[in-house]
């Protein structure tokens, strides 16, 4: 290489090296932030908290040491000021590039209020609908129903869909101790299937609470066991055979069921234990369910991805109980293919909930 050509080469290379970081920065700035739809996020309804403060039996709201706590049997949940603060919710969304959020109340649900359940459901649903009405570009609503009264539940469901524009139902994993696979709840599945309305199977006061209250494991383990038990019971009861188009979402990657479902398959197909009338194995039914990725463990997310596939996973945060950044960082660390990441961050939610825009 001649001296002139060498000097030209060095000059050109130096210019390229100088320009590269600037070009990369410009390219990164030009790329839009990931479009994220959060499919599980909660607020306490202030009017329901006021009702709880007047009650003498569980659930109640207690004040201890200047702090408020919702007591449900063995479970005590602290209520902070930002747990009913829409501005704090929006700030968290903005900090984490979350464009749209499925909003629902925190438990207790209407089933805990006996004959007052229908009135409590209306209060809760009007509260969520009011927030959506004030911020239609940021939230959509999931309703709760007084399932101790099916007639009232179906009437409230129609009101929520037709008048309030709700996009789904929050169904608790147990309804004051009763499981949603029991026959009296089948009209809910029939109507939601007819409407194409998703059901989010969300943990309530877990039936195992008395077994895991030591070491404060009710939320850490009890809720996951409730997800597992409720989902397994729905599968084994034949709900998915009766309503194959049912849109069911199980949070927290299905509890522990995807991890242990091979045992159910083996019990049914080899040892001949369990229902004889199911058309599929339990693991096949599990792949008909949607799951949100709320877990602090990226390895669990990876297992969910490999088990259910990108088409069945949904981004969620479980805010305010979980910092959305934790879920985002764990999920991004998987470095999934861009098309699959887009499905999980927003495309699946758009399709499932029928979202526009």
C-alpha positions as CSV (number, residue, x, y, z in Angstrom):
1,X,0.0,0.0,0.0
2,X,1.5,3.4,-1.0
3,X,2.0,6.1,1.6
4,X,-0.9,8.2,0.1
5,X,-3.3,5.3,0.0
6,X,-2.2,4.3,3.6
7,X,-2.9,7.8,4.8
8,X,-6.3,7.8,3.1
9,X,-7.2,4.4,4.6
10,X,-6.2,5.6,8.1
11,X,-8.2,8.8,7.7
12,X,-11.2,6.9,6.4
13,X,-11.0,4.3,9.2
14,X,-10.7,7.0,11.9
15,X,-13.7,8.9,10.5
16,X,-15.7,5.7,10.5
17,X,-14.7,4.9,14.1
18,X,-15.7,8.3,15.2
19,X,-19.0,8.2,13.4
20,X,-20.0,4.7,14.5
21,X,-20.9,5.4,18.2
22,X,-22.9,8.5,17.0
23,X,-24.7,6.4,14.3
24,X,-25.5,3.7,16.8
25,X,-26.8,6.2,19.3
26,X,-28.9,7.8,16.7
27,X,-30.2,4.4,15.6
28,X,-31.1,3.5,19.2
29,X,-32.9,6.8,19.7
30,X,-34.8,6.3,16.5
31,X,-36.1,2.9,17.5
32,X,-39.3,3.1,19.4
33,X,-39.5,1.7,22.9
34,X,-41.2,-1.7,23.1
35,X,-44.9,-1.4,23.1
36,X,-46.0,-3.1,26.4
37,X,-49.5,-4.0,27.5
38,X,-49.7,-5.0,31.1
39,X,-52.4,-7.7,31.6
40,X,-52.4,-7.7,35.4
41,X,-52.4,-4.6,37.6
42,X,-54.5,-3.7,40.6
43,X,-55.8,-0.8,42.7
44,X,-57.7,-0.9,46.0
45,X,-61.1,0.7,45.7
46,X,-61.4,3.4,48.4
47,X,-65.2,2.9,48.8
48,X,-64.7,-0.8,49.4
49,X,-61.9,0.0,51.9
50,X,-64.3,2.2,53.7
51,X,-66.8,-0.7,53.9
52,X,-64.2,-3.0,55.2
53,X,-63.4,-0.5,58.0
54,X,-66.9,-0.8,59.3
55,X,-67.0,-4.6,59.3
56,X,-66.7,-6.8,62.4
57,X,-65.9,-10.1,60.7
58,X,-63.4,-10.9,57.9
59,X,-62.6,-9.3,55.6
60,X,-62.0,-6.2,57.6
61,X,-59.7,-3.1,57.4
62,X,-57.6,-2.6,60.5
63,X,-55.3,0.3,61.5
64,X,-52.2,-0.8,63.4
65,X,-49.3,1.5,64.2
66,X,-50.6,4.1,61.8
67,X,-50.7,1.6,58.9
68,X,-53.8,0.1,57.3
69,X,-54.1,-3.7,56.8
70,X,-56.8,-5.8,55.1
71,X,-57.3,-8.9,57.2
72,X,-58.7,-12.1,55.6
73,X,-58.3,-14.9,58.0
74,X,-54.6,-15.8,58.2
75,X,-53.7,-13.2,55.6
76,X,-52.9,-9.6,56.4
77,X,-52.1,-7.3,53.5
78,X,-50.8,-3.8,54.0
79,X,-52.5,-1.0,52.2
80,X,-50.2,1.9,51.2
81,X,-51.3,5.3,50.0
82,X,-50.2,4.6,46.5
83,X,-52.3,1.4,46.3
84,X,-55.3,3.6,45.4
85,X,-53.4,6.3,43.5
86,X,-54.0,6.4,39.8
87,X,-51.3,9.0,39.3
88,X,-48.7,6.7,40.9
89,X,-49.9,3.9,38.7
90,X,-49.5,6.0,35.6
91,X,-46.1,7.2,36.7
92,X,-44.9,3.6,37.1
93,X,-46.3,2.8,33.6
94,X,-44.4,5.7,32.1
95,X,-41.2,4.8,33.9
96,X,-41.4,1.3,32.4
97,X,-42.7,2.1,28.9
98,X,-46.1,0.4,29.6
99,X,-48.6,2.0,27.2
100,X,-51.7,0.2,28.3
101,X,-52.8,-1.7,31.4
102,X,-55.6,-4.1,32.3
103,X,-56.9,-2.7,35.6
104,X,-58.7,-4.6,38.3
105,X,-59.4,-4.3,42.0
106,X,-57.4,-6.0,44.7
107,X,-59.1,-8.7,46.7
108,X,-61.3,-9.3,48.6
109,X,-63.8,-9.9,45.9
110,X,-67.6,-9.6,46.1
111,X,-68.0,-13.3,47.1
112,X,-66.7,-12.3,50.6
113,X,-69.7,-10.0,51.3
114,X,-72.6,-12.4,51.4
115,X,-75.9,-10.7,50.3
116,X,-74.1,-7.4,49.9
117,X,-72.0,-9.0,47.1
118,X,-74.0,-7.6,44.1
119,X,-73.7,-4.0,45.5
120,X,-70.0,-4.4,46.2
121,X,-69.4,-5.7,42.7
122,X,-71.2,-2.6,41.3
123,X,-69.0,-0.3,43.4
124,X,-65.8,-2.1,42.3
125,X,-66.7,-2.2,38.6
126,X,-67.9,1.5,38.6
127,X,-64.6,2.5,40.2
128,X,-62.5,0.7,37.6
129,X,-64.7,1.9,34.7
130,X,-64.4,5.5,36.0
131,X,-60.6,5.3,35.8
132,X,-60.8,3.8,32.3
133,X,-63.2,6.6,31.3
134,X,-60.8,9.2,32.6
135,X,-57.7,7.6,30.9
136,X,-59.1,5.6,27.9
137,X,-55.7,5.5,26.2
138,X,-53.9,4.0,29.2
139,X,-56.3,1.5,30.8
140,X,-58.9,-1.1,30.1
141,X,-61.0,-2.8,32.7
142,X,-61.6,-6.3,34.1
143,X,-64.7,-6.7,36.1
144,X,-65.5,-8.8,39.3
145,X,-68.8,-10.6,39.9
146,X,-70.8,-11.6,43.0
147,X,-70.6,-15.3,42.2
148,X,-72.5,-16.4,45.3
149,X,-75.5,-15.2,43.3
150,X,-75.3,-16.4,39.7
151,X,-78.4,-14.5,38.5
152,X,-76.9,-11.2,39.8
153,X,-73.5,-12.1,38.4
154,X,-74.8,-12.6,34.9
155,X,-76.8,-9.3,35.1
156,X,-73.7,-7.5,36.3
157,X,-71.6,-9.1,33.5
158,X,-74.0,-7.8,30.9
159,X,-73.9,-4.3,32.4
160,X,-70.1,-4.4,32.6
161,X,-69.7,-5.4,28.9
162,X,-72.5,-3.4,27.4
163,X,-72.4,-0.2,29.5
164,X,-69.0,-0.1,31.0
165,X,-66.9,-1.5,28.2
166,X,-65.1,-4.1,30.3
167,X,-62.7,-6.3,28.4
168,X,-62.6,-9.4,30.7
169,X,-63.5,-10.9,34.0
170,X,-61.3,-11.3,37.1
171,X,-62.2,-14.7,38.6
172,X,-60.7,-15.6,41.9
173,X,-59.0,-19.0,42.3
174,X,-61.4,-19.7,45.1
175,X,-64.6,-18.0,45.9
176,X,-64.6,-17.7,49.7
177,X,-63.5,-21.3,49.8
178,X,-65.3,-22.8,46.9
179,X,-63.5,-23.6,43.6
180,X,-64.7,-22.2,40.3
181,X,-64.9,-25.6,38.6
182,X,-68.0,-26.4,40.8
183,X,-71.2,-26.9,38.7
184,X,-72.9,-23.7,40.0
185,X,-70.3,-21.6,38.2
186,X,-70.7,-23.1,34.8
187,X,-73.1,-20.4,33.5
188,X,-70.2,-17.9,33.9
189,X,-68.0,-20.0,31.5
190,X,-70.9,-20.4,29.1
191,X,-71.6,-16.7,28.9
192,X,-68.0,-15.6,28.7
193,X,-67.4,-18.1,25.9
194,X,-70.4,-16.8,24.0
195,X,-69.1,-13.2,24.4
196,X,-65.5,-14.1,23.6
197,X,-64.6,-12.6,26.9
198,X,-61.3,-13.6,28.6
199,X,-61.3,-14.8,32.2
200,X,-58.2,-14.0,34.4
201,X,-57.9,-16.7,37.1
202,X,-56.4,-14.6,39.9
203,X,-55.3,-15.8,43.4
204,X,-57.5,-15.0,46.4
205,X,-57.0,-15.9,50.1
206,X,-55.4,-19.3,49.4
207,X,-57.0,-22.5,50.7
208,X,-53.6,-23.5,52.0
209,X,-53.2,-20.2,54.0
210,X,-53.2,-22.0,57.4
211,X,-50.4,-24.3,56.2
212,X,-48.1,-21.6,55.0
213,X,-48.7,-18.7,57.3
214,X,-45.5,-19.4,59.2
215,X,-42.5,-17.6,57.7
216,X,-44.9,-15.3,55.8
217,X,-45.3,-17.7,52.9
218,X,-49.0,-17.1,52.1
219,X,-48.2,-14.8,49.1
220,X,-45.0,-16.6,48.1
221,X,-46.3,-20.1,48.1
222,X,-50.0,-20.1,49.0
223,X,-51.1,-18.0,46.0
224,X,-49.1,-20.2,43.7
225,X,-50.7,-23.3,45.1
226,X,-54.1,-21.7,44.6
227,X,-53.3,-21.0,41.0
228,X,-52.2,-24.6,40.6
229,X,-55.2,-26.2,42.3
230,X,-57.8,-24.1,40.7
231,X,-56.4,-24.5,37.2
232,X,-56.0,-28.3,37.7
233,X,-59.5,-28.6,38.9
234,X,-60.9,-26.7,35.9
235,X,-59.0,-29.0,33.6
236,X,-60.0,-32.3,35.3
237,X,-63.6,-31.2,35.6
238,X,-64.0,-31.2,31.8
239,X,-64.6,-27.4,31.5
240,X,-62.4,-27.2,28.4
241,X,-64.2,-30.0,26.7
242,X,-67.5,-28.4,27.4
243,X,-66.3,-24.9,26.5
244,X,-63.3,-25.4,24.1
245,X,-63.4,-21.8,23.0
246,X,-63.0,-20.5,26.6
247,X,-60.4,-17.8,26.9
248,X,-58.6,-18.5,30.2
249,X,-55.6,-16.6,31.5
250,X,-53.6,-18.0,34.5
251,X,-51.2,-15.6,36.1
252,X,-47.8,-16.3,37.4
253,X,-47.0,-18.8,34.7
254,X,-49.7,-21.2,35.9
255,X,-48.4,-21.5,39.4
256,X,-46.6,-24.9,39.5
257,X,-48.9,-26.8,37.2
258,X,-46.9,-26.7,34.0
259,X,-43.9,-27.9,35.9
260,X,-45.6,-31.0,37.4
261,X,-48.4,-31.7,34.9
262,X,-46.5,-34.7,33.6
263,X,-47.5,-36.5,36.8
264,X,-51.2,-35.9,36.0
265,X,-50.6,-37.2,32.5
266,X,-48.9,-40.3,33.9
267,X,-51.6,-40.9,36.5
268,X,-54.4,-40.7,33.9
269,X,-52.8,-42.6,31.0
270,X,-50.7,-45.2,32.7
271,X,-52.1,-45.7,36.2
272,X,-55.7,-45.0,35.1
273,X,-56.4,-42.6,37.9
274,X,-58.6,-39.6,37.5
275,X,-61.4,-38.7,35.1
276,X,-62.2,-41.2,32.4
277,X,-64.2,-38.9,30.1
278,X,-61.6,-36.2,29.2
279,X,-60.7,-35.9,25.5
280,X,-57.1,-34.9,26.0
281,X,-54.3,-35.3,28.5
282,X,-54.0,-32.6,31.2
283,X,-50.8,-31.2,29.5
284,X,-52.7,-30.8,26.2
285,X,-55.4,-28.7,28.0
286,X,-52.7,-26.6,29.6
287,X,-51.6,-25.5,26.2
288,X,-55.1,-24.1,25.6
289,X,-54.5,-21.6,28.4
290,X,-52.8,-18.3,28.3
291,X,-50.3,-17.4,31.0
292,X,-48.8,-14.2,32.2
293,X,-45.1,-14.0,32.9
294,X,-45.2,-12.6,36.4
295,X,-42.2,-14.3,38.0
296,X,-38.9,-13.0,39.5
297,X,-37.1,-15.9,37.9
298,X,-36.1,-15.7,34.2
299,X,-35.6,-19.5,34.1
300,X,-39.3,-19.9,35.0
301,X,-40.2,-17.6,32.1
302,X,-38.0,-19.6,29.8
303,X,-39.7,-22.8,30.8
304,X,-43.2,-21.2,30.2
305,X,-42.0,-20.1,26.8
306,X,-40.8,-23.6,25.9
307,X,-43.8,-25.3,27.4
308,X,-46.7,-23.1,26.1
309,X,-45.1,-21.2,23.2
310,X,-44.9,-17.4,22.5
311,X,-48.5,-17.3,21.3
312,X,-49.8,-18.2,24.8
313,X,-47.8,-15.8,27.0
314,X,-48.7,-12.3,28.1
315,X,-46.6,-9.6,29.7
316,X,-47.9,-8.5,33.2
317,X,-46.5,-6.8,36.2
318,X,-48.8,-7.5,39.1
319,X,-48.2,-3.9,40.2
320,X,-48.3,-2.5,42.9
321,X,-47.1,-5.8,44.5
322,X,-44.3,-6.2,42.0
323,X,-42.1,-3.6,40.4
324,X,-42.7,-3.8,36.6
325,X,-38.9,-3.3,36.0
326,X,-38.2,-6.6,37.7
327,X,-40.4,-8.5,35.2
328,X,-39.1,-6.5,32.2
329,X,-35.4,-7.1,33.1
330,X,-35.9,-10.8,33.7
331,X,-37.9,-11.2,30.5
332,X,-35.5,-9.1,28.3
333,X,-32.6,-11.2,29.6
334,X,-34.0,-14.2,27.7
335,X,-33.2,-12.4,24.4
336,X,-36.1,-14.1,22.6
337,X,-36.5,-13.5,18.9
338,X,-38.0,-10.1,18.2
339,X,-41.3,-11.5,16.7
340,X,-41.9,-13.6,19.9
341,X,-41.0,-10.7,22.2
342,X,-43.5,-8.5,20.4
343,X,-46.2,-11.2,20.8
344,X,-45.6,-11.5,24.5
345,X,-45.2,-7.7,25.1
346,X,-48.4,-6.6,23.3
347,X,-49.6,-8.6,20.3
348,X,-51.2,-11.5,22.2
349,X,-53.0,-9.1,24.5
350,X,-54.4,-7.1,21.6
351,X,-55.9,-10.2,20.1
352,X,-57.1,-11.8,23.3
353,X,-58.8,-8.7,24.7
354,X,-60.0,-7.3,21.4
355,X,-58.1,-4.1,21.8
356,X,-58.1,-1.5,19.1
357,X,-55.5,1.1,18.1
